[in-house]
Amino acid sequence: MQATDGDNRILFYFAGHGILVDGSEEPFDSSSKSFAQALVAGNGEHIYGSELRSWFCNSSNRSASITAVFDACHTGGIMGLPYSCEIYREDIRVHRSSKQTVPVEMLEISAARWNQQAFSSSRGGGMYGQLSWCLVQYLKETDDESVNGLAHYLDENCDPDGGQLPQICYSRQIKGPRVLSDST
């Protein structure tokens, strides 16, 4: 992150295990020093959302934009970004999910809400995380690269049964349609 400049668009992709630490049933709380959500690294070490956010915010150039994709359980809102985009009966609703101030432009796309599991399925001749598969299909199939378009696509295609609800969060309020290619 130290070598970034203002023109850099950074993609952080994680597919693996996400957990609720200490069996917590509470969602992310930006006022708490102990965060409930963590990724599990290959060596078993926990990587907390606050650590990730800190790494990304330590960019030498604050105008670089970061997109983080988490295809793992319990990752919705893991970085504590202040805005969350959710679908309610075909409408996109944005709400302020934390009072956290984040100086870097970040977009977080998570496979499941904080209290949900994420699933894999057999598609296209292989086993894939449902979010990863749907995200790639969306980018291949659509000309609508807006956050609203992505949210609707993931809602309709990631898990039509509703057991896995993807979540999109961001660091700055987005007014009007936002093109993913401009923010990633």
N, C-alpha and C positions, 0 to 999 in steps of 0.2 A: 504494500500500500504506500510505502514511502516514495516509490519511483513513479507515481501517477502524475499526470498533468491534466489540465482542464479539458482536454479533448478525449480523455480516456472514458470508456464505458466498460465497467467491470461486471462480469458474471461470476457469481459464486453459486455452485450447484452441489447439493448434498442429497444423496439417496442412501438411506440406511435406517438406523434406529433413533427415534426420539422418545424421550421418557418424561414422566412427571416425577421429579425428584422427591425422595422421602415419602412417596405415596400421596403427595399433596393432591387434594381435590379442588384447590383454589386456582383461578386463572392468573395470568401474569399480573403482577402488581408493581408498577414502577416506583412506588414509594417504599417498597420493601428491599432490603439488602440481599435477601435470599430469594432467588427466582425459582419458580416451580418447574420450568421447562429446561430440558437440556438435550443436546445431541450426544450420541455415544460414538466416540472415535474408534478406529480399528483396534486400538490397544485397550479399549474399555474405559478410557478417561472420559469424563463428562465435560462437554463444552457448553457453557451457559449462553443464552441469548445476549445477556449483557456484555459478555466477553466479545462475541462476534460484533455487536454494535460498536464497541470500543475500538476494535481492530479497524473496522471500516471508517470510523470517524477520525482515526489517526492518519488519514491520507494527508500527504504533504500539500495537496491541492484540493480545496473544499469544493471546487466546481466539477470534479469527476462525479459521474453518476454510477450507482451500484444497483444491480438486480440480484437478489438472493432467492434461489429456488430450493425449497426443502420438500423432498418427497419422502416424508417420514411421519410417523405417528406423533400426535401431540405438539405440532409445530406452529399452529396458527397463532400469530402474534408473538412469536418467540423472541423477537428483537425489541419488543416494546415500542414499535413505531407509533406515532400519535394518531394516525388515521387508519380506519378499517373500512373496507368496502364489502358489503354483504348483499345478497339477493333476497328480497322478500316479495313473493308473488309477482315475479317478472320485473319488479322495480329494483334499481340499484340504490342502496342507502349507504351513505357515508356517515360514520360517527367518529367522534373523537374518543379513542380508546385509552389514551394515557395523556398526561400533561408533559411527557418527556419532550425536550427540545433536541432535535437532531440536526447538526449543522451541514450534513452531507445529504444530497438527494439519494434516497434509497427506495426501492420497490421490493417488497417481500411477497413471494407467491408460495403459499404453503398448501400441502396436500390435505390437511385435516385441521379442524379446530383444536384448541388446546386440550379438550377432553375426549377426542376421538382417535380411533385407529385409522391408519392409512392402509390401503390394500394393493396387492399386486394381482395381475391377471394375465392369462395367456392371450396374447394378441399378436398378429402378424408373424406367427411362427416362433415366438419367444415369450419369456416371462418378463413383464415390465411393471413398474410402479404405475398405477392408474394415472396419477398426475403427470408423470414424465411422458407417458404415451399421449395423453390428451393435449399437453402443451405443444409437443412436436406436431401433432396432427393439426392443431389450431394454426400454428405458424405456417404449415405447408398449404392449408386449405383456404385461408381467408385473406381478404384484402383489408379487413377491419382490424387494425392493430391497436385499437383503443383499449383502455383498461375495462370499460364497460363491455365491449365485445368479448374480451377474454373472460370476464366474470360470468357472463351469460353462457358462453361455450362450456366452461368448466362445470357450471351448475347443471347444464343439460347432459353432459357427456362423461364426466369423471366417474360418477356413481349415481345413475338414475334412480336407484332405490333410496338414496338419501343417507346411507350409513357413513359416508365420507363426504364432508362438505368442505371443499377448498376455501381458503381465505386469502384475500389480497390486502396488504397493508402498505402504507407509504409514509414518508417522513414529512411531506409538505402537502397541504390541501391542494387537490387538483380541481380546477374549475373548468367545466366543459369536458369534452372528450380529450383524452390524453393519449397520444400515440406512443406505443411501447418502444418503437425504434428511436424516439427522441429521448426517452428516459432510461434506456438500457444501453 
